[in-house]
Amino acid sequence: MIVRRRDLLAKILDRVAEPGDQLDAIFLSDEIQFWPPDAIKALGAAKLLKAILPADAITCHGCQERCRRPVTLTDGEGERPNLLVSTCHLKTDFGPFEHSTERLQRWASRREFVAKFVGRSVGLTMTANDNRWRRVQFGTLQIGGVRRLFSLEFEVLPIAKIGSSTIPLIDLLQWGDDGIAVERLVLTEIAAQSADLQSGSKRVQPSTTLRDDYKQLTDLKIRRLQVRLEKLASQHPKLNKVQLVKKLKKFDAGDGYSVARILRVTRMPVKKSRRKNSA
């Protein structure tokens, strides 16, 4: 199943905002094969994705175990291309297995890449950022006849702050036939609706605390995911939470969240017992 452009962009933004100290969000060949054909080119042109050193192991598809196995490179005979070879450490009668060398390819994105892309797109330079690029401040945005402070945050979700308004970053981006860009119309509307926060004659950045309206939107999404998960659990009582969440994503009912994030923000569905009450 090919991932749609907008869903892919939302997934990349979600992955770069994952908690932890790591800077790179790594994408392997097994995942990239389901991306749109033009995805690598478009993301590379926007400098949102870059190729990194190849992997030294791949997921073996020889059986249901799906083990991560090291590989060796073999020269193709005659006109045959070079191949990767892996062996099975569980069953001696399995393998060796041959794989395409393309399966070693890896790509990475970062919060830094996203911040610089947005800054270039809106014509602003960065004025400050923390060492993990969780919070990035830009200069004053002048658009639609107003001037508003502009910043990005990569915490619970990737968000943009325009004056006193907050908006999910994915809602500011579009991916058309001409590539990835910032929605200028959306940016103009949000800026016009926001207040210009000032302290005397000096402009100041808004609080790092998420605004109440954004919190309510996030809570609403989480409650909606929980309801969907509970309904799915009643239909498939034998599935565990991970399997239920993956099925939810398969039905495109994850509201752009990754499997890992849905697992974090939702509770394990309560499965109703099918045993009859005894007298």
Secondary structure, DSSP 8 states (H G I E B T S, - for coil): ----HHHHHHHHHHHHT-SSS--EEEEEHHHHTTS-TTHHHHHHHTTS-EEE---SEEE--SSTT--EEE-EEE--STT---EEEE--SS-TTS--EEEEGGGG-EEEEEHHHHHHHHHHHHT--EEEE-TTSSEEEEEEEEETTEEEEEEEEESSSEEEEETTEEEEGGGGEEEETTEEEE-HHHHHHHHHHS---EETTEE----SS--HHHHHHHHHHHHHHHHHHHHHHHH-TT--HHHHHHHHHHTT-STT--HHHHHHHS-------------
